Amino acid sequence: MVALNDTLGSADQKVIALITLALITILNIYGVRLVAIVNNTGVVFEILGMVVFAVFLAIVHNHNGVGVIFQSSQAGTTQNSRRRRPCRSSWSGCSCRCT
């Protein structure tokens, strides 16, 4: 495996930038239609990846079930119906439970 230097402005980054610019220039020379096809292909794979990732998370991290998406009867309510007063601590990271 090739080890790349991650220092800002390193020779590796400059070489990768030049290769990227050369590829983009070559694609643009051959026409906008080819660039549009490459762009549309990227968009399709991005959407497919997002859907696959969402399905994976829905299967693996399923704590509440799918019905929670469609249930709106308890939206905006909490278990504790009393209104809480704002915390009067001067410390911004206050974790007290002011009631």
C-alpha positions as CSV (number, residue, x, y, z in Angstrom):
1,M,0.0,0.0,0.0
2,V,1.2,3.5,-0.8
3,A,1.6,5.8,2.1
4,L,0.6,9.3,1.4
5,N,1.9,12.4,3.2
6,D,-0.9,14.2,4.9
7,T,0.9,17.4,5.5
8,L,-0.9,20.4,4.1
9,G,0.6,21.3,0.7
10,S,2.7,18.2,0.4
11,A,4.0,16.9,-2.9
12,D,1.5,14.0,-2.8
13,Q,-1.4,16.4,-2.6
14,K,-0.1,18.5,-5.5
15,V,0.3,15.3,-7.7
16,I,-3.2,14.2,-6.9
17,A,-4.6,17.7,-7.6
18,L,-2.7,17.7,-11.0
19,I,-4.1,14.3,-11.9
20,T,-7.6,15.3,-11.0
21,L,-7.3,18.5,-13.1
22,A,-5.9,16.5,-16.0
23,L,-8.8,14.0,-15.8
24,I,-11.4,16.8,-15.7
25,T,-9.8,18.6,-18.6
26,I,-9.8,15.5,-20.7
27,L,-13.4,14.8,-19.9
28,N,-14.4,18.4,-20.8
29,I,-12.4,18.2,-24.1
30,Y,-14.4,15.2,-25.2
31,G,-17.7,17.0,-24.6
32,V,-20.4,17.9,-22.2
33,R,-22.4,14.8,-23.0
34,L,-19.7,12.6,-21.5
35,V,-19.4,14.8,-18.4
36,A,-23.2,14.7,-18.0
37,I,-23.2,10.9,-18.1
38,V,-20.4,10.7,-15.5
39,N,-22.4,13.2,-13.3
40,N,-25.7,11.3,-13.6
41,T,-24.0,8.0,-12.8
42,G,-22.5,9.5,-9.7
43,V,-25.9,10.9,-8.6
44,V,-27.5,7.5,-9.1
45,F,-24.9,5.7,-7.1
46,E,-25.1,8.3,-4.3
47,I,-28.9,7.8,-4.1
48,L,-28.5,4.0,-4.1
49,G,-25.9,4.2,-1.4
50,M,-28.1,6.4,0.7
51,V,-31.0,4.0,0.4
52,V,-28.9,0.9,1.2
53,F,-27.4,2.7,4.2
54,A,-30.9,3.7,5.5
55,V,-32.2,0.2,5.1
56,F,-29.1,-1.2,6.9
57,L,-29.6,1.3,9.8
58,A,-33.3,0.5,9.9
59,I,-32.5,-3.3,10.2
60,V,-29.5,-3.1,12.6
61,H,-30.5,-0.2,14.9
62,N,-34.2,-0.9,15.1
63,H,-35.1,0.2,18.6
64,N,-38.7,1.5,18.2
65,G,-40.0,-0.4,15.2
66,V,-41.1,1.0,11.8
67,G,-44.5,2.1,13.3
68,V,-42.8,5.1,15.0
69,I,-42.4,6.8,11.6
70,F,-46.2,6.7,11.0
71,Q,-47.4,7.4,14.5
72,S,-48.2,11.0,15.2
73,S,-50.8,10.8,18.1
74,Q,-48.2,11.5,20.8
75,A,-46.1,14.0,18.9
76,G,-44.7,16.8,21.0
77,T,-45.7,15.3,24.3
78,T,-43.4,14.1,27.1
79,Q,-43.9,11.6,29.9
80,N,-43.6,14.4,32.4
81,S,-46.5,16.8,31.7
82,R,-45.4,19.5,34.2
83,R,-43.6,22.4,32.7
84,R,-40.0,22.8,33.7
85,R,-38.7,26.2,34.8
86,P,-35.5,27.3,33.1
87,C,-32.3,26.5,35.0
88,R,-31.0,29.6,36.7
89,S,-27.4,28.5,37.0
90,S,-24.8,30.9,35.7
91,W,-22.8,27.9,34.4
92,S,-23.8,27.3,30.8
93,G,-23.3,23.5,31.0
94,C,-25.8,23.1,33.8
95,S,-27.1,19.6,34.2
96,C,-29.4,20.2,37.1
97,R,-33.1,19.3,37.0
98,C,-34.9,22.4,37.9
99,T,-38.6,21.7,38.4
